[in-house]
């Protein structure tokens, strides 16, 4: 499977809509970027698509009703619990930011993810 890479503009947009907070970390993930809180991913890039984690069905249905949303991740195996935001929002950070903030707020309530010990070579 070929993993698409985001363009520099998309990376800059993503970094600009992810809130700066002590517990929030943006880091590389498979050539893309992910935004994490307490070790749990709440938003990410898959190529030029921004995806947000949606934990409850009501919010997922609300976002899915927006034209242009879709699955997030590889077409043959999208990431469960994530929704890809519309591509035409790429020049409208004011539409992206509230969904990033909602994802951060809900994922912040999850227990911190414990790092797995590294395997010995």
N, C-alpha and C positions, 0 to 999 in steps of 0.2 A: 504494500500500500504506500503510495506517495503522499507524504504529508505536505500540504501547501504551506508556504511561508508568508507571513504578513509583510506588506510594504512598510517603508519607514514612516509614511504619513499615518498609516493605521496604528503603528506602535506608538507614535506621538499622541494620537487621539486617545488611545487606550490609557496611556499614562496620565493624560489630562483629565479624564473622567473618573479615575479611581481616586477616592479620597485619600489625602495624606493623613494618616493616623498612626500612633505608636504601634498598634498591633497589626497594621496592614503592611503586607510585603508583596511587591511585584517582582516576579522572577521568571527566568527563561524556562520553557517547558517544551521539549521536542521541537525546537526551532520557532516556537511561538512564545507568548507570554501568558502567565497566569497571575491572578490577584488572590492572595490568601489572607485569612484572618485566623489566628491560632492554629495554623497548619491546615485549615480547610479552605479549599478553593471556592470563591464566590463569583468569580468572573474570569473570562479568558478569551484568548484569540485562537481561532483556527483559520489560518490564512487571513483573509481580510474580514472575516465574520467575528463580531463580538458576541459572546454568549454569556448569559447570566444563570446562576443557579436559582431555581425556584422550588422552595420546599413544600408549599401547600397548593392544593388543587385549585382553589379559588383564584389565587394570584396567577397560576399557570394558565388557567382558562382566560383570565383577563388579558394577559400578554399574548396568548395564542390568537385572540380575536383581532389583533392588530395586523393589518395587511403587511405582508413581507416577512413576518416572523417564520421560523421553521426550526427543524432539528439543528443541533449543534454538534459538530464533530464529523468524523468520516461518514459518508452517505451509507456505507454498508454496516456501520456500527456506531450510530450517534450516541452521545453521552446522555444517559438517563438523568432526569432531573434538571437538565439545562435547556434553555431556549435561545436560539440564535436571533439576534435583533435584526430588523430590516436593514438591508444594504443601503437604502436611500437615506438612512439616518447618519451616514458617515460625515455629512457636513452640518449635522444638527446635534451637537453635544448636549444641548438643553433637553433633548428627548431621551438621550442615552443615560445621562447622569441620574435621573430619578430611579431608573431600574437598577443601576449599579448600587445606589444607596440602599434600595430595598433589599437587594440580594445580600449586601454586607450586613444590614441589620438582622436579617433572619439567620444567616449563617453564623453570625457572632454569638448566637444563643446556643449553638452546638457545643458539645464538650471539645476541648482542645484535642487535636489529633496527635497521638504519640508517635514520634519518629521510630521507624523500624530500624533495628540494628543492622549495620552493614554486613554483608556476607564476606567471609574471608576468601581471598583469591586462591 
